[in-house]
Amino acid sequence: MTDAGTVRLFTALWPDAAVRARLVALRDAWRWPAGARPVADAKLHATLHFIGSFRRDRQAALREALGMVTIEPLHLDLAGSDVWRGGIAVALLAAEPTLLALHARVGAALTGLGVTIDPRPYQAHVTLARKATRAQPPAVLPALPWRANAFALVESRGGGYEVLATWGEADR
């Protein structure tokens, strides 16, 4: 829960319309059990770092620090699918070196601002559904070529997401 002086933030790779359409098709190809909650089309993304509650009056410093992070073009592909503990259905992304390097650079920028970073190894993924313990992925995973040239700072509010800023070259 955030108070009036804080916002709930994360950094992410935000898909363009073509990649989002492929993610939607992948999500819709799964067989979902009763009660599963597929992620809304507009919310599909690959999180880099969850920041959590962050003071509003420090957002300028956060944007400045993230603006110093360089991004090389990323070429992401599906590496599989899984249902994680707690019923989180995910599309796993290949751990390409440029993605891992971006994750580390964004993490260093956040750490420099006093943000606590998740100590677990980074597993690049797109969450497709929650409460999906017995979900079944499609027998054959489709190709998901995703060329990413930018990353975003995103606010989670009122059940929706708002991209606050983007760094790098936005895909055209």
N, CA, C and O of each residue as an XYZ file, in Angstrom:
688
protein
N       0.851     -1.176      0.000
C       0.000      0.000      0.000
C       0.897      1.239      0.000
O       1.872      1.312      0.748
N       0.559      2.194     -0.834
C       1.328      3.429     -0.863
C       0.520      4.545     -0.233
O      -0.711      4.517     -0.234
N       1.233      5.536      0.310
C       0.520      6.702      0.833
C       0.611      7.816     -0.210
O       1.170      7.613     -1.288
N       0.073      8.975      0.104
C       0.022     10.074     -0.865
C       1.408     10.555     -1.271
O       1.558     11.170     -2.327
N       2.419     10.290     -0.457
C       3.766     10.757     -0.757
C       4.618      9.759     -1.515
O       5.782     10.033     -1.807
N       4.044      8.584     -1.844
C       4.824      7.570     -2.550
C       4.068      7.050     -3.773
O       2.854      7.210     -3.901
N       4.825      6.431     -4.652
C       4.267      5.755     -5.819
C       4.854      4.351     -5.863
O       5.913      4.098     -5.290
N       4.171      3.448     -6.538
C       4.624      2.056     -6.672
C       5.201      1.918     -8.079
O       4.480      2.087     -9.062
N       6.508      1.611     -8.184
C       7.216      1.665     -9.458
C       7.939      0.365     -9.793
O       8.243     -0.448     -8.920
N       8.203      0.198    -11.087
C       9.087     -0.860    -11.571
C       9.680     -0.424    -12.906
O       9.166      0.484    -13.559
N      10.765     -1.080    -13.302
C      11.339     -0.851    -14.627
C      11.044     -2.082    -15.469
O      10.966     -3.196    -14.952
N      10.880     -1.871    -16.771
C      10.460     -2.986    -17.619
C      10.840     -2.760    -19.071
O      11.120     -1.643    -19.507
N      10.838     -3.864    -19.799
C      10.830     -3.814    -21.255
C       9.364     -3.774    -21.628
O       8.601     -4.675    -21.280
N       8.976     -2.736    -22.333
C       7.573     -2.507    -22.663
C       7.386     -2.847    -24.131
O       7.982     -2.188    -24.983
N       6.578     -3.851    -24.461
C       6.475     -4.296    -25.862
C       5.752     -3.285    -26.762
O       4.842     -2.574    -26.335
N       6.194     -3.253    -28.016
C       5.466     -2.451    -29.004
C       4.204     -3.220    -29.401
O       3.976     -4.325    -28.909
N       3.393     -2.653    -30.272
C       2.095     -3.248    -30.620
C       2.239     -4.637    -31.231
O       1.453     -5.529    -30.913
N       3.234     -4.840    -32.110
C       3.401     -6.144    -32.767
C       3.796     -7.224    -31.765
O       3.263     -8.333    -31.800
N       4.727     -6.902    -30.875
C       5.152     -7.878    -29.859
C       4.006     -8.130    -28.884
O       3.771     -9.268    -28.478
N       3.292     -7.067    -28.509
C       2.152     -7.242    -27.605
C       1.127     -8.187    -28.221
O       0.580     -9.040    -27.522
N       0.858     -8.051    -29.515
C      -0.097     -8.946    -30.184
C       0.385    -10.396    -30.121
O      -0.425    -11.304    -29.936
N       1.685    -10.624    -30.271
C       2.223    -11.995    -30.178
C       2.114    -12.521    -28.748
O       1.824    -13.699    -28.539
N       2.348    -11.649    -27.760
C       2.201    -12.061    -26.358
C       0.745    -12.400    -26.036
O       0.473    -13.364    -25.320
N      -0.179    -11.613    -26.561
C      -1.607    -11.886    -26.354
C      -1.964    -13.237    -26.971
O      -2.668    -14.036    -26.354
N      -1.478    -13.494    -28.190
C      -1.770    -14.776    -28.851
C      -1.187    -15.936    -28.053
O      -1.822    -16.983    -27.926
N       0.006    -15.759    -27.520
C       0.618    -16.806    -26.693
C      -0.220    -17.027    -25.440
O      -0.538    -18.167    -25.100
N      -0.575    -15.962    -24.760
C      -1.403    -16.090    -23.544
C      -2.708    -16.811    -23.856
O      -3.141    -17.682    -23.101
N      -3.325    -16.447    -24.962
C      -4.618    -17.020    -25.313
C      -4.523    -18.466    -25.802
O      -5.541    -19.152    -25.891
N      -3.319    -18.936    -26.118
C      -3.134    -20.323    -26.549
C      -3.043    -21.291    -25.358
O      -3.154    -22.504    -25.536
N      -2.844    -20.766    -24.172
C      -2.812    -21.608    -22.969
C      -4.223    -22.096    -22.651
O      -5.211    -21.481    -23.053
N      -4.300    -23.204    -21.928
C      -5.581    -23.678    -21.371
C      -5.573    -23.299    -19.900
O      -4.770    -23.802    -19.113
N      -6.491    -22.395    -19.545
C      -6.528    -21.867    -18.184
C      -7.540    -22.609    -17.329
O      -8.652    -22.874    -17.785
N      -7.180    -22.949    -16.102
C      -8.147    -23.576    -15.193
C      -9.169    -22.546    -14.719
O      -8.939    -21.340    -14.806
N     -10.282    -23.033    -14.225
C     -11.292    -22.140    -13.644
C     -10.634    -21.315    -12.544
O      -9.872    -21.840    -11.733
N     -10.931    -20.041    -12.526
C     -10.382    -19.152    -11.513
C      -9.073    -18.492    -11.890
O      -8.618    -17.585    -11.193
N      -8.454    -18.930    -12.985
C      -7.208    -18.296    -13.418
C      -7.491    -16.852    -13.809
O      -8.582    -16.527    -14.279
N      -6.498    -15.990    -13.612
C      -6.647    -14.583    -13.964
C      -5.593    -14.184    -14.992
O      -4.509    -13.731    -14.624
N      -5.904    -14.350    -16.288
C      -4.951    -13.925    -17.316
C      -4.666    -12.426    -17.205
O      -5.552    -11.635    -16.879
N      -3.431    -12.057    -17.477
C      -3.013    -10.657    -17.431
C      -3.645     -9.915    -18.607
O      -3.664    -10.426    -19.727
N      -4.156     -8.727    -18.357
C      -4.772     -7.907    -19.410
C      -3.750     -7.566    -20.490
O      -2.562     -7.407    -20.210
N      -4.223     -7.459    -21.711
C      -3.351     -7.169    -22.855
C      -2.399     -6.010    -22.566
O      -1.191     -6.132    -22.771
N      -2.929     -4.904    -22.097
C      -2.148     -3.677    -21.901
C      -1.108     -3.796    -20.785
O      -0.236     -2.935    -20.666
N      -1.187     -4.845    -19.970
C      -0.270     -4.993    -18.844
C       0.872     -5.978    -19.121
O       1.738     -6.159    -18.264
N       0.894     -6.610    -20.281
C       1.945     -7.576    -20.594
C       3.276     -6.843    -20.796
O       3.354     -5.884    -21.563
N       4.320     -7.303    -20.101
C       5.641     -6.679    -20.157
C       6.657     -7.631    -19.535
O       6.285     -8.651    -18.954
N       7.923     -7.299    -19.658
C       8.992     -8.045    -18.985
C       9.638     -7.122    -17.956
O      10.309     -6.157    -18.322
N       9.440     -7.411    -16.685
C      10.002     -6.582    -15.623
C      11.519     -6.730    -15.589
O      12.054     -7.834    -15.695
N      12.198     -5.602    -15.440
C      13.644     -5.617    -15.188
C      13.877     -5.619    -13.678
O      14.535     -6.512    -13.144
N      13.327     -4.604    -12.991
C      13.455     -4.515    -11.537
C      12.162     -3.978    -10.948
O      11.591     -3.010    -11.451
N      11.708     -4.611     -9.882
C      10.594     -4.096     -9.104
C      11.179     -3.130     -8.086
O      12.046     -3.504     -7.297
N      10.716     -1.911     -8.101
C      11.210     -0.892     -7.173
C      10.342     -0.857     -5.930
O      10.855     -0.741     -4.817
N       9.039     -0.957     -6.106
C       8.118     -0.898     -4.983
C       7.767      0.532     -4.642
O       7.762      1.405     -5.509
N       7.474      0.767     -3.384
C       7.083      2.092     -2.923
C       8.281      3.040     -2.998
O       9.356      2.751     -2.472
N       8.069      4.177     -3.666
C       9.155      5.139     -3.878
C       8.594      6.541     -3.624
O       7.489      6.864     -4.059
N       9.363      7.360     -2.920
C       8.894      8.707     -2.591
C       8.746      9.562     -3.847
O       9.640      9.611     -4.693
N       7.611     10.227     -3.950
C       7.342     11.115     -5.092
C       8.407     12.201     -5.222
O       8.810     12.542     -6.334
N       8.861     12.743     -4.104
C       9.810     13.852     -4.163
C      11.208     13.408     -4.600
O      12.099     14.244     -4.754
N      11.410     12.101     -4.801
C      12.703     11.596     -5.282
C      12.629     11.112     -6.734
O      13.604     10.571     -7.256
N      11.491     11.303     -7.379
C      11.335     10.820     -8.753
C      12.286     11.490     -9.735
O      12.763     10.835    -10.662
N      12.574     12.772     -9.559
C      13.502     13.456    -10.475
C      14.878     12.805    -10.413
O      15.517     12.601    -11.445
N      15.333     12.483     -9.216
C      16.635     11.816     -9.061
C      16.607     10.428     -9.687
O      17.583      9.997    -10.302
N      15.492      9.734     -9.528
C      15.346      8.408    -10.122
C      15.413      8.498    -11.643
O      16.132      7.728    -12.281
N      14.675      9.424    -12.217
C      14.689      9.592    -13.676
C      16.085      9.967    -14.174
O      16.525      9.489    -15.220
N      16.775     10.821    -13.427
C      18.130     11.208    -13.821
C      19.063      9.997    -13.798
O      19.840      9.792    -14.731
N      18.987      9.204    -12.740
C      19.854      8.025    -12.626
C      19.557      7.010    -13.732
O      20.481      6.461    -14.331
N      18.280      6.761    -14.004
C      17.925      5.806    -15.057
C      18.288      6.344    -16.432
O      18.606      5.574    -17.337
N      18.244      7.651    -16.592
C      18.617      8.260    -17.864
C      20.082      8.080    -18.209
O      20.463      8.238    -19.369
N      20.908      7.754    -17.233
C      22.336      7.520    -17.459
C      22.616      6.077    -17.889
O      23.734      5.761    -18.296
N      21.624      5.211    -17.801
C      21.809      3.798    -18.162
C      21.771      3.654    -19.679
O      20.851      4.138    -20.337
N      22.776      2.987    -20.220
C      22.801      2.741    -21.663
C      22.080      1.433    -21.976
O      22.062      0.505    -21.167
N      21.494      1.381    -23.150
C      20.828      0.152    -23.599
C      21.322     -0.189    -24.996
O      21.275      0.632    -25.911
N      21.792     -1.410    -25.133
C      22.149     -1.944    -26.448
C      20.903     -2.626    -27.000
O      20.057     -3.073    -26.226
N      20.771     -2.714    -28.324
C      19.607     -3.416    -28.874
C      19.541     -4.850    -28.346
O      20.543     -5.564    -28.323
N      18.357     -5.250    -27.928
C      18.124     -6.590    -27.402
C      17.307     -7.385    -28.404
O      16.369     -6.865    -29.008
N      17.663     -8.628    -28.572
C      16.901     -9.537    -29.428
C      16.438    -10.680    -28.538
O      17.198    -11.602    -28.241
N      15.180    -10.607    -28.117
C      14.646    -11.559    -27.156
C      13.811    -12.620    -27.853
O      13.100    -12.337    -28.817
N      13.908    -13.831    -27.358
C      13.116    -14.947    -27.869
C      12.583    -15.747    -26.693
O      13.121    -15.685    -25.587
N      11.514    -16.502    -26.946
C      10.980    -17.393    -25.921
C      11.970    -18.510    -25.633
O      12.608    -19.045    -26.540
N      12.086    -18.850    -24.370
C      12.951    -19.952    -23.954
C      12.129    -21.061    -23.322
O      12.679    -22.088    -22.924
N      10.819    -20.871    -23.224
C       9.967    -21.882    -22.626
C       8.806    -21.240    -21.900
O       8.547    -20.043    -22.023
N       8.115    -22.067    -21.142
C       6.991    -21.591    -20.337
C       6.994    -22.383    -19.043
O       7.584    -23.460    -18.957
N       6.329    -21.836    -18.042
C       6.318    -22.504    -16.747
C       5.150    -21.958    -15.924
O       4.593    -20.903    -16.229
N       4.798    -22.696    -14.883
C       3.882    -22.199    -13.871
C       4.665    -22.233    -12.563
O       5.004    -23.300    -12.050
N       4.942    -21.055    -12.042
C       5.742    -20.923    -10.837
C       4.893    -21.101     -9.586
O       3.663    -21.107     -9.629
N       5.596    -21.246     -8.479
C       4.950    -21.352     -7.174
C       3.935    -20.228     -7.029
O       4.203    -19.090     -7.412
N       2.800    -20.541     -6.491
C       1.752    -19.552     -6.318
C       0.857    -19.412     -7.540
O      -0.021    -18.549     -7.573
N       1.079    -20.270     -8.560
C       0.209    -20.255     -9.728
C       0.477    -19.132    -10.710
O      -0.446    -18.673    -11.383
N       1.722    -18.678    -10.807
C       2.083    -17.620    -11.750
C       2.533    -18.282    -13.059
O       3.584    -18.921    -13.110
N       1.726    -18.120    -14.113
C       2.056    -18.679    -15.426
C       2.910    -17.669    -16.181
O       2.545    -16.499    -16.296
N       4.062    -18.131    -16.699
C       5.007    -17.214    -17.336
C       5.494    -17.754    -18.676
O       5.544    -18.960    -18.917
N       5.850    -16.799    -19.535
C       6.610    -17.085    -20.748
C       8.046    -16.702    -20.410
O       8.333    -15.546    -20.098
N       8.936    -17.672    -20.475
C      10.335    -17.424    -20.135
C      11.063    -16.854    -21.348
O      10.857    -17.304    -22.475
N      11.912    -15.864    -21.107
C      12.702    -15.259    -22.172
C      14.141    -15.740    -22.062
O      14.659    -15.919    -20.959
N      14.779    -15.945    -23.193
C      16.176    -16.376    -23.210
C      17.034    -15.333    -22.497
O      16.846    -14.130    -22.681
N      17.963    -15.799    -21.694
C      18.834    -14.913    -20.917
C      20.026    -14.482    -21.754
O      21.151    -14.925    -21.522
N      19.778    -13.627    -22.717
C      20.868    -13.174    -23.589
C      21.777    -12.223    -22.823
O      21.306    -11.488    -21.955
N      23.068    -12.227    -23.129
C      24.019    -11.400    -22.373
C      23.670     -9.912    -22.342
O      23.865     -9.266    -21.313
N      23.160     -9.353    -23.441
C      22.836     -7.927    -23.424
C      21.665     -7.627    -22.484
O      21.618     -6.553    -21.885
N      20.734     -8.551    -22.351
C      19.625     -8.372    -21.416
C      20.135     -8.422    -19.978
O      19.763     -7.591    -19.149
N      20.989     -9.403    -19.689
C      21.538     -9.515    -18.337
C      22.384     -8.292    -17.983
O      22.387     -7.848    -16.835
N      23.095     -7.752    -18.965
C      23.907     -6.550    -18.732
C      23.008     -5.345    -18.455
O      23.309     -4.545    -17.569
N      21.908     -5.206    -19.201
C      20.971     -4.112    -18.946
C      20.377     -4.245    -17.552
O      20.283     -3.263    -16.815
N      19.979     -5.452    -17.192
C      19.430     -5.698    -15.856
C      20.433     -5.246    -14.793
O      20.051     -4.600    -13.817
N      21.695     -5.577    -14.974
C      22.727     -5.200    -14.004
C      22.926     -3.683    -13.962
O      23.073     -3.119    -12.878
N      22.935     -3.016    -15.110
C      23.123     -1.559    -15.134
C      21.946     -0.826    -14.481
O      22.151      0.127    -13.729
N      20.724     -1.264    -14.761
C      19.546     -0.652    -14.128
C      19.603     -0.916    -12.616
O      19.311     -0.027    -11.816
N      19.973     -2.121    -12.240
C      20.097     -2.452    -10.817
C      21.119     -1.585    -10.109
O      20.893     -1.150     -8.980
N      22.240     -1.330    -10.765
C      23.274     -0.476    -10.159
C      22.757      0.953     -9.978
O      23.026      1.586     -8.957
N      22.017      1.460    -10.967
C      21.453      2.807    -10.849
C      20.470      2.878     -9.683
O      20.457      3.855     -8.933
N      19.653      1.847     -9.536
C      18.677      1.820     -8.438
C      19.365      1.700     -7.091
O      18.992      2.384     -6.138
N      20.358      0.844     -7.008
C      21.103      0.662     -5.760
C      21.753      1.979     -5.339
O      21.805      2.301     -4.152
N      22.247      2.740     -6.320
C      22.853      4.032     -6.034
C      21.886      5.022     -5.409
O      22.308      5.994     -4.782
N      20.596      4.781     -5.574
C      19.572      5.634     -4.967
C      19.007      5.029     -3.674
O      18.056      5.556     -3.097
N      19.603      3.922     -3.232
C      19.153      3.296     -1.993
C      18.010      2.316     -2.156
O      17.437      1.870     -1.162
N      17.662      1.967     -3.404
C      16.596      0.985     -3.639
C      17.161     -0.409     -3.378
O      18.235     -0.749     -3.874
N      16.448     -1.204     -2.609
C      16.858     -2.581     -2.350
C      16.490     -3.438     -3.553
O      15.336     -3.462     -3.982
N      17.472     -4.136     -4.088
C      17.292     -4.973     -5.276
C      17.052     -6.420     -4.847
O      17.674     -6.909     -3.904
N      16.151     -7.092     -5.545
C      15.878     -8.502     -5.288
C      17.182     -9.288     -5.458
O      17.796     -9.229     -6.523
N      17.610    -10.011     -4.439
C      18.892    -10.721     -4.509
C      18.861    -12.016     -5.334
O      19.911    -12.575     -5.649
N      17.667    -12.486     -5.682
C      17.572    -13.727     -6.443
C      18.087    -13.526     -7.871
O      18.028    -12.416     -8.402
N      18.592    -14.596     -8.493
C      19.030    -14.482     -9.889
C      17.875    -14.020    -10.771
O      16.732    -14.434    -10.582
N      18.184    -13.162    -11.731
C      17.174    -12.623    -12.634
C      16.686    -13.697    -13.595
O      17.490    -14.363    -14.246
N      15.389    -13.863    -13.683
C      14.761    -14.781    -14.638
C      13.846    -13.948    -15.523
O      12.737    -13.597    -15.123
N      14.309    -13.636    -16.713
C      13.517    -12.812    -17.625
C      12.249    -13.566    -18.016
O      12.294    -14.729    -18.418
N      11.118    -12.875    -17.888
C       9.841    -13.538    -18.171
C       8.754    -12.493    -18.399
O       8.915    -11.315    -18.081
N       7.666    -12.955    -18.949
C       6.438    -12.178    -19.058
C       5.383    -12.957    -18.297
O       5.120    -14.115    -18.618
N       4.773    -12.337    -17.290
C       3.688    -12.990    -16.555
C       2.453    -13.008    -17.439
O       2.014    -11.967    -17.928
N       1.893    -14.200    -17.643
C       0.712    -14.357    -18.496
C      -0.575    -14.482    -17.697
O      -1.639    -14.072    -18.162
N      -0.484    -15.049    -16.489
C      -1.687    -15.220    -15.670
C      -1.296    -15.477    -14.221
O      -0.176    -15.888    -13.921
N      -2.242    -15.226    -13.343
C      -2.102    -15.528    -11.921
C      -3.202    -16.524    -11.545
O      -4.181    -16.701    -12.270
N      -3.014    -17.158    -10.409
C      -3.965    -18.183     -9.948
C      -4.181    -19.249    -11.028
O      -5.309    -19.648    -11.314
N      -3.087    -19.689    -11.607
C      -3.138    -20.594    -12.764
C      -2.375    -21.885    -12.498
O      -1.676    -22.383    -13.380
N      -2.502    -22.428    -11.300
C      -1.709    -23.591    -10.893
C      -1.766    -24.754    -11.875
O      -0.733    -25.371    -12.136
N      -2.914    -25.073    -12.420
C      -3.011    -26.221    -13.325
C      -3.109    -25.799    -14.794
O      -3.635    -26.545    -15.620
N      -2.615    -24.637    -15.111
C      -2.650    -24.151    -16.496
C      -1.760    -25.018    -17.379
O      -0.757    -25.573    -16.930
N      -2.150    -25.118    -18.640
C      -1.384    -25.911    -19.604
C      -0.961    -25.031    -20.769
O      -1.800    -24.452    -21.460
N       0.358    -24.934    -20.984
C       0.837    -24.131    -22.114
C       0.547    -24.850    -23.430
O       0.261    -26.048    -23.426
N       0.617    -24.143    -24.547
C       0.430    -24.812    -25.834
C       1.538    -25.851    -26.035
O       2.645    -25.690    -25.522
N       1.235    -26.907    -26.777
C       2.211    -27.976    -27.020
C       3.443    -27.449    -27.747
O       4.561    -27.898    -27.496
N       3.232    -26.496    -28.647
C       4.339    -25.904    -29.390
C       4.316    -24.407    -29.125
O       3.321    -23.731    -29.386
N       5.418    -23.905    -28.609
C       5.491    -22.470    -28.355
C       5.776    -21.740    -29.661
O       6.628    -22.176    -30.435
N       5.079    -20.640    -29.918
C       5.340    -19.877    -31.135
C       6.641    -19.091    -31.014
O       7.174    -18.912    -29.919
N       7.131    -18.634    -32.134
C       8.291    -17.740    -32.103
C       7.830    -16.407    -31.516
O       6.691    -15.988    -31.718
N       8.705    -15.770    -30.808
C       8.382    -14.468    -30.243
C       9.575    -13.540    -30.440
O      10.218    -13.133    -29.471
N       9.867    -13.209    -31.682
C      10.993    -12.282    -31.860
C      10.621    -10.915    -31.289
O       9.643    -10.293    -31.703
N      11.425    -10.469    -30.334
C      11.167     -9.198    -29.671
C      12.451     -8.396    -29.715
O      13.425     -8.736    -29.044
N      12.457     -7.350    -30.489
C      13.601     -6.457    -30.566
C      13.293     -5.271    -29.667
O      12.360     -4.511    -29.927
N      14.066     -5.116    -28.625
C      13.849     -4.039    -27.668
C      15.029     -3.082    -27.709
O      16.184     -3.498    -27.622
N      14.727     -1.808    -27.842
C      15.748     -0.772    -27.875
C      15.578      0.234    -26.752
O      16.277      1.246    -26.714
N      14.656     -0.035    -25.838
C      14.359      0.913    -24.778
C      13.841      0.172    -23.555
O      13.372     -0.963    -23.641
N      13.940      0.850    -22.408
C      13.308      0.337    -21.203
C      12.494      1.466    -20.585
O      12.708      2.640    -20.887
N      11.561      1.099    -19.721
C      10.606      2.074    -19.199
C      10.576      2.076    -17.676
O      10.877      1.076    -17.024
N      10.207      3.221    -17.137
C       9.843      3.360    -15.736
C       8.329      3.373    -15.711
O       7.695      4.178    -16.393
N       7.745      2.472    -14.918
C       6.294      2.272    -14.945
C       5.741      2.417    -13.530
O       6.327      1.939    -12.558
N       4.595      3.091    -13.447
C       3.885      3.209    -12.178
C       2.693      2.272    -12.186
O       1.944      2.203    -13.161
N       2.527      1.554    -11.091
C       1.367      0.698    -10.895
C       0.395      1.464    -10.021
O       0.702      1.812     -8.881
N      -0.798      1.724    -10.579
C      -1.789      2.478     -9.792
C      -3.195      2.073    -10.159
O      -3.534      1.936    -11.334
N      -4.001      1.887     -9.151
C      -5.412      1.598     -9.354
C      -5.685      0.406    -10.255
O      -6.666      0.413    -10.999
N      -4.852     -0.605    -10.208
C      -5.063     -1.788    -11.040
C      -4.530     -1.647    -12.451
O      -4.607     -2.597    -13.230
N      -3.991     -0.489    -12.803
C      -3.441     -0.284    -14.140
C      -1.986      0.142    -14.074
O      -1.445      0.388    -12.996
N      -1.368      0.225    -15.225
C       0.026      0.649    -15.327
C       0.103      1.895    -16.187
O      -0.641      2.045    -17.157
N       1.014      2.787    -15.819
C       1.283      3.960    -16.640
C       2.781      4.071    -16.865
O       3.555      4.118    -15.908
N       3.194      4.113    -18.128
C       4.603      4.321    -18.452
C       4.906      5.790    -18.185
O       4.315      6.675    -18.802
N       5.832      6.044    -17.260
C       6.181      7.410    -16.876
C       7.300      7.983    -17.725
O       7.311      9.180    -18.013
N       8.241      7.142    -18.128
C       9.384      7.590    -18.918
C       9.977      6.387    -19.640
O       9.852      5.248    -19.191
N      10.620      6.663    -20.758
C      11.286      5.615    -21.537
C      12.674      6.119    -21.916
O      12.857      7.289    -22.252
N      13.654      5.207    -21.855
C      15.024      5.543    -22.244
C      15.474      4.579    -23.326
O      15.137      3.395    -23.305
N      16.240      5.103    -24.271
C      16.686      4.326    -25.423
C      15.861      4.745    -26.628
O      15.144      5.745    -26.584
N      15.965      3.989    -27.682
C      15.183      4.269    -28.888
C      13.891      3.471    -28.844
O      13.920      2.241    -28.794
N      12.777      4.153    -28.861
C      11.489      3.444    -28.916
C      11.375      2.736    -30.245
O      11.731      3.295    -31.283
N      10.879      1.507    -30.226
C      10.676      0.763    -31.466
C       9.656      1.466    -32.331
O       8.696      2.057    -31.837
N       9.876      1.394    -33.611
C       8.939      2.002    -34.547
C       8.124      0.954    -35.230
O       7.274      1.277    -36.060
